[in-house]
Amino acid sequence: PSRKIHAADLNEALKHLNKHCTKKEIEDMIWEVDENLDGCVDMEEFQLMFQRNIKDKTGLEPFQLFNVVQFMMYDRDNSGNVSVDETMHMLYARYGKDRLEIEMKALFGDNL
């Protein structure tokens, strides 16, 4: 088995989440993190993408694939949905305690 994420793999994962993307959108997600330009994401590129996004304080790192990965990590029951509790865990991991409330309000409004 290949240890790379190809466009077809990402497409299947997104379909499982009921997210239908164009071929171009999927290719762009891969292109954003494809350092060696081989058309797929290998383990080194995946780890680099993940670490860059975790440490990013500017919001300028490419984040499309990272968002998919984080969603899948926090969708613990593989339902294709993330509960408010799962969202809080994801936002805390991404932004820390200081920005958690701000990010929750941005997503859910003032009526938590």
N, CA, C and O of each residue as an XYZ file, in Angstrom:
448
protein
N       0.823     -1.203      0.000
C       0.000      0.000      0.000
C       0.863      1.262      0.000
O       1.881      1.342      0.688
N       0.433      2.227     -0.779
C       1.140      3.492     -0.879
C       0.983      4.297      0.403
O      -0.086      4.314      1.012
N       2.038      4.950      0.797
C       1.998      5.794      1.989
C       1.858      7.255      1.569
O       2.383      8.162      2.214
N       1.141      7.452      0.476
C       0.911      8.787     -0.047
C      -0.587      9.019     -0.196
O      -1.363      8.089     -0.419
N      -0.966     10.271     -0.067
C      -2.363     10.643     -0.304
C      -2.459     11.163     -1.730
O      -1.867     12.183     -2.082
N      -3.222     10.433     -2.543
C      -3.462     10.819     -3.930
C      -4.812     11.516     -4.011
O      -5.610     11.451     -3.076
N      -5.062     12.178     -5.123
C      -6.330     12.884     -5.321
C      -7.520     11.943     -5.134
O      -8.527     12.335     -4.544
N      -7.420     10.729     -5.620
C      -8.522      9.764     -5.484
C      -8.779      9.421     -4.018
O      -9.929      9.250     -3.614
N      -7.711      9.321     -3.219
C      -7.858      9.025     -1.786
C      -8.586     10.161     -1.077
O      -9.508      9.933     -0.293
N      -8.158     11.381     -1.364
C      -8.784     12.542     -0.743
C     -10.231     12.672     -1.177
O     -11.095     13.011     -0.368
N     -10.500     12.410     -2.430
C     -11.874     12.455     -2.940
C     -12.761     11.456     -2.209
O     -13.887     11.784     -1.833
N     -12.263     10.236     -2.004
C     -13.036      9.219     -1.277
C     -13.315      9.644      0.156
O     -14.430      9.484      0.653
N     -12.300     10.188      0.820
C     -12.476     10.647      2.202
C     -13.522     11.761      2.264
O     -14.369     11.769      3.157
N     -13.464     12.678      1.337
C     -14.427     13.784      1.319
C     -15.839     13.291      1.008
O     -16.807     13.783      1.588
N     -15.962     12.333      0.106
C     -17.280     11.757     -0.191
C     -17.878     11.108      1.053
O     -19.078     11.225      1.304
N     -17.044     10.426      1.828
C     -17.492      9.807      3.077
C     -18.055     10.857      4.026
O     -18.950     10.571      4.822
N     -17.527     12.071      3.936
C     -17.995     13.177      4.779
C     -19.130     13.956      4.121
O     -19.538     15.006      4.618
N     -19.645     13.434      2.992
C     -20.698     14.101      2.219
C     -20.274     15.475      1.720
O     -21.097     16.381      1.589
N     -18.994     15.618      1.446
C     -18.450     16.849      0.880
C     -17.992     16.522     -0.528
O     -17.046     15.759     -0.726
N     -18.668     17.101     -1.495
C     -18.335     16.829     -2.890
C     -17.568     18.014     -3.458
O     -18.075     19.135     -3.507
N     -16.346     17.749     -3.884
C     -15.466     18.782     -4.418
C     -15.178     18.478     -5.883
O     -15.249     17.332     -6.327
N     -14.852     19.530     -6.615
C     -14.442     19.331     -7.999
C     -13.036     18.742     -8.015
O     -12.313     18.790     -7.020
N     -12.671     18.194     -9.150
C     -11.319     17.658     -9.316
C     -10.295     18.758     -9.050
O      -9.268     18.512     -8.417
N     -10.567     19.957     -9.525
C      -9.668     21.104     -9.340
C      -9.514     21.453     -7.863
O      -8.401     21.718     -7.409
N     -10.608     21.458     -7.108
C     -10.545     21.765     -5.679
C      -9.673     20.741     -4.938
O      -8.878     21.104     -4.071
N      -9.828     19.484     -5.284
C      -9.032     18.427     -4.653
C      -7.563     18.555     -5.047
O      -6.675     18.435     -4.203
N      -7.316     18.796     -6.316
C      -5.940     18.984     -6.763
C      -5.293     20.183     -6.073
O      -4.108     20.142     -5.743
N      -6.065     21.252     -5.853
C      -5.541     22.439     -5.166
C      -5.189     22.136     -3.713
O      -4.176     22.619     -3.208
N      -6.017     21.341     -3.039
C      -5.716     20.961     -1.654
C      -4.377     20.234     -1.581
O      -3.572     20.485     -0.684
N      -4.153     19.349     -2.515
C      -2.893     18.599     -2.550
C      -1.749     19.518     -2.962
O      -0.677     19.478     -2.357
N      -1.960     20.336     -3.972
C      -0.915     21.221     -4.473
C      -0.390     22.148     -3.379
O       0.804     22.445     -3.335
N      -1.281     22.606     -2.495
C      -0.875     23.520     -1.425
C       0.235     22.951     -0.542
O       1.042     23.708     -0.003
N       0.284     21.644     -0.390
C       1.267     21.032      0.524
C       2.247     20.094     -0.179
O       3.093     19.480      0.472
N       2.139     19.984     -1.484
C       2.974     19.062     -2.265
C       4.334     19.692     -2.559
O       4.551     20.269     -3.625
N       5.239     19.570     -1.600
C       6.556     20.212     -1.696
C       7.395     19.700     -2.869
O       8.113     20.476     -3.499
N       7.311     18.403     -3.167
C       8.148     17.846     -4.238
C       7.420     17.761     -5.583
O       7.960     17.229     -6.553
N       6.203     18.283     -5.634
C       5.419     18.402     -6.872
C       5.214     17.074     -7.601
O       5.263     17.019     -8.829
N       4.985     16.002     -6.829
C       4.722     14.708     -7.460
C       3.222     14.421     -7.573
O       2.831     13.334     -7.999
N       2.383     15.387     -7.195
C       0.939     15.233     -7.359
C       0.246     14.519     -6.218
O      -0.942     14.210     -6.312
N       0.972     14.251     -5.139
C       0.376     13.609     -3.975
C       1.088     14.101     -2.712
O       2.072     14.837     -2.784
N       0.577     13.685     -1.571
C       1.137     14.114     -0.296
C       1.756     12.906      0.391
O       1.057     11.954      0.740
N       3.082     12.950      0.584
C       3.748     11.860      1.289
C       3.779     12.174      2.784
O       3.338     13.241      3.210
N       4.296     11.250      3.565
C       4.282     11.395      5.019
C       5.047     12.636      5.476
O       4.596     13.348      6.373
N       6.178     12.890      4.873
C       6.975     14.066      5.247
C       6.201     15.360      4.968
O       6.191     16.270      5.797
N       5.566     15.438      3.820
C       4.773     16.619      3.472
C       3.569     16.755      4.396
O       3.206     17.859      4.802
N       2.961     15.632      4.720
C       1.812     15.630      5.627
C       2.211     16.168      6.999
O       1.529     17.024      7.562
N       3.316     15.661      7.526
C       3.782     16.102      8.840
C       4.161     17.575      8.826
O       3.867     18.303      9.774
N       4.808     18.015      7.760
C       5.187     19.417      7.630
C       3.938     20.303      7.589
O       3.881     21.329      8.267
N       2.944     19.908      6.798
C       1.685     20.653      6.715
C       1.014     20.732      8.074
O       0.541     21.794      8.479
N       0.973     19.626      8.766
C       0.302     19.573     10.059
C       1.011     20.467     11.075
O       0.368     21.260     11.763
N       2.336     20.339     11.169
C       3.102     21.142     12.123
C       3.024     22.629     11.798
O       2.882     23.453     12.702
N       3.114     22.978     10.527
C       3.019     24.396     10.140
C       1.675     24.981     10.551
O       1.607     26.111     11.034
N       0.614     24.218     10.361
C      -0.712     24.728     10.710
C      -0.914     24.811     12.214
O      -1.537     25.755     12.702
N      -0.403     23.850     12.948
C      -0.523     23.888     14.404
C       0.203     25.108     14.961
O      -0.283     25.746     15.895
N       1.359     25.434     14.398
C       2.183     26.530     14.904
C       1.845     27.882     14.287
O       2.337     28.907     14.759
N       1.018     27.910     13.243
C       0.732     29.142     12.511
C      -0.031     30.145     13.368
O      -1.128     29.857     13.847
N       0.544     31.294     13.553
C      -0.112     32.377     14.298
C      -0.600     33.473     13.349
O      -1.291     34.400     13.771
N      -0.240     33.362     12.066
C      -0.572     34.404     11.102
C      -1.839     34.115     10.311
O      -2.476     35.034      9.797
N      -2.208     32.832     10.211
C      -3.348     32.455      9.374
C      -2.994     32.389      7.900
O      -3.885     32.318      7.054
N      -1.706     32.410      7.581
C      -1.279     32.426      6.184
C      -0.889     31.056      5.637
O      -0.697     30.912      4.430
N      -0.770     30.054      6.496
C      -0.431     28.710      6.015
C      -1.611     28.128      5.239
O      -2.766     28.339      5.610
N      -1.319     27.395      4.160
C      -2.407     26.701      3.454
C      -3.108     25.750      4.418
O      -2.454     24.957      5.094
N      -4.429     25.825      4.483
C      -5.149     25.108      5.537
C      -6.259     24.184      5.054
O      -6.914     23.545      5.877
N      -6.489     24.093      3.758
C      -7.621     23.280      3.292
C      -7.484     21.816      3.687
O      -8.408     21.247      4.270
N      -6.358     21.202      3.382
C      -6.154     19.794      3.733
C      -6.091     19.632      5.249
O      -6.603     18.651      5.790
N      -5.472     20.581      5.930
C      -5.392     20.539      7.388
C      -6.792     20.519      7.996
O      -7.045     19.770      8.939
N      -7.697     21.329      7.468
C      -9.062     21.352      7.997
C      -9.746     19.997      7.823
O     -10.461     19.545      8.717
N      -9.533     19.357      6.692
C     -10.111     18.027      6.459
C      -9.549     17.039      7.477
O     -10.290     16.262      8.080
N      -8.236     17.079      7.658
C      -7.585     16.162      8.598
C      -8.101     16.384     10.013
O      -8.440     15.429     10.712
N      -8.161     17.641     10.434
C      -8.645     17.918     11.790
C     -10.095     17.484     11.953
O     -10.457     16.920     12.985
N     -10.923     17.737     10.956
C     -12.314     17.309     11.040
C     -12.387     15.804     11.244
O     -13.123     15.322     12.105
N     -11.622     15.064     10.450
C     -11.660     13.605     10.554
C     -11.126     13.126     11.909
O     -11.604     12.131     12.454
N     -10.139     13.838     12.443
C      -9.591     13.455     13.751
C     -10.621     13.645     14.858
O     -10.700     12.836     15.783
N     -11.405     14.705     14.765
C     -12.328     15.032     15.849
C     -13.733     14.490     15.638
O     -14.560     14.568     16.546
N     -14.019     13.950     14.474
C     -15.294     13.269     14.236
C     -15.130     11.850     14.780
O     -15.013     10.889     14.019
N     -15.123     11.738     16.083
C     -14.747     10.482     16.754
C     -15.658      9.309     16.431
O     -15.221      8.158     16.446
N     -16.924      9.593     16.140
C     -17.840      8.489     15.850
C     -18.008      8.255     14.347
O     -18.863      7.473     13.932
N     -17.194      8.929     13.535
C     -17.236      8.797     12.068
C     -18.626      9.026     11.492
O     -19.029      8.372     10.529
N     -19.351      9.959     12.090
C     -20.709     10.245     11.639
C     -20.745     11.229     10.476
O     -21.785     11.391      9.837
N     -19.630     11.884     10.195
C     -19.629     12.936      9.181
C     -20.049     14.267      9.762
O     -20.191     15.253      9.039
N     -20.245     14.294     11.060
C     -20.607     15.516     11.771
C     -19.689     15.665     12.974
O     -19.187     14.682     13.519
N     -19.480     16.905     13.373
C     -18.693     17.178     14.570
C     -19.602     17.915     15.538
O     -20.171     18.955     15.205
N     -19.732     17.367     16.735
C     -20.591     17.976     17.748
C     -19.955     19.264     18.290
O     -18.788     19.545     18.019
N     -20.718     20.031     19.045
C     -20.187     21.239     19.668
C     -19.011     20.871     20.572
O     -17.997     21.569     20.586
N     -19.145     19.783     21.323
C     -18.066     19.344     22.202
C     -16.812     18.994     21.400
O     -15.705     19.392     21.763
N     -16.991     18.248     20.308
C     -15.848     17.894     19.457
C     -15.230     19.154     18.852
O     -14.010     19.252     18.725
N     -16.076     20.117     18.481
C     -15.592     21.382     17.927
C     -14.766     22.142     18.955
O     -13.726     22.712     18.623
N     -15.226     22.151     20.193
C     -14.477     22.832     21.250
C     -13.089     22.215     21.425
O     -12.105     22.937     21.587
N     -13.006     20.895     21.392
C     -11.711     20.221     21.503
C     -10.800     20.600     20.334
O      -9.610     20.856     20.519
N     -11.372     20.632     19.131
C     -10.606     20.967     17.941
C     -10.100     22.410     18.015
O      -8.929     22.672     17.740
N     -10.971     23.335     18.383
C     -10.577     24.740     18.465
C      -9.553     24.976     19.572
O      -8.630     25.775     19.414
N      -9.721     24.281     20.683
C      -8.750     24.406     21.779
C      -7.373     23.918     21.322
O      -6.357     24.554     21.598
N      -7.353     22.786     20.623
C      -6.082     22.253     20.133
C      -5.442     23.202     19.123
O      -4.219     23.342     19.088
N      -6.255     23.844     18.312
C      -5.729     24.715     17.269
C      -5.346     26.094     17.797
O      -4.286     26.615     17.448
N      -6.201     26.694     18.640
C      -6.010     28.093     19.031
C      -5.621     28.304     20.489
O      -5.172     29.389     20.858
N      -5.789     27.281     21.319
C      -5.464     27.430     22.735
C      -6.581     28.095     23.514
O      -7.585     28.536     22.954
N      -6.383     28.152     24.788
C      -7.387     28.668     25.719
C      -7.749     30.128     25.438
O      -8.914     30.515     25.532
N      -6.739     30.935     25.093
C      -6.953     32.366     24.926
C      -7.931     32.709     23.803
O      -8.688     33.672     23.925
N      -7.928     31.949     22.726
C      -8.796     32.262     21.578
C     -10.015     31.363     21.466
O     -10.822     31.535     20.553
N     -10.167     30.410     22.372
C     -11.269     29.452     22.271
C     -12.624     30.151     22.220
O     -13.422     29.880     21.322
N     -12.891     31.034     23.156
C     -14.194     31.696     23.215
C     -14.453     32.546     21.969
O     -15.573     32.564     21.458
N     -13.442     33.239     21.483
C     -13.585     34.066     20.279
C     -13.951     33.205     19.078
O     -14.847     33.548     18.308
N     -13.255     32.095     18.926
C     -13.508     31.204     17.792
C     -14.872     30.527     17.901
O     -15.550     30.338     16.891
N     -15.281     30.161     19.111
C     -16.609     29.564     19.309
C     -17.705     30.565     18.940
O     -18.690     30.196     18.299
N     -17.541     31.822     19.340
C     -18.527     32.852     18.991
C     -18.567     33.089     17.484
O     -19.635     33.320     16.917
N     -17.418     33.031     16.845
C     -17.377     33.211     15.402
C     -18.162     32.118     14.684
O     -18.824     32.374     13.678
N     -18.083     30.901     15.209
C     -18.791     29.777     14.594
C     -20.270     29.700     14.973
O     -21.123     29.442     14.124
N     -20.564     29.926     16.253
C     -21.906     29.665     16.761
C     -22.665     30.911     17.200
O     -23.827     30.813     17.593
N     -22.029     32.083     17.141
C     -22.691     33.295     17.601
C     -22.657     33.401     19.115
O     -21.993     32.617     19.794
N     -23.372     34.368     19.626
C     -23.385     34.621     21.067
C     -24.246     33.648     21.844
O     -24.176     33.613     23.072
N     -25.057     32.857     21.160
C     -26.007     31.956     21.824
C     -25.444     30.548     21.965
O     -25.980     29.599     21.394
N     -24.382     30.420     22.712
C     -23.821     29.073     22.924
C     -24.657     28.358     23.892
O     -24.373     27.206     24.221
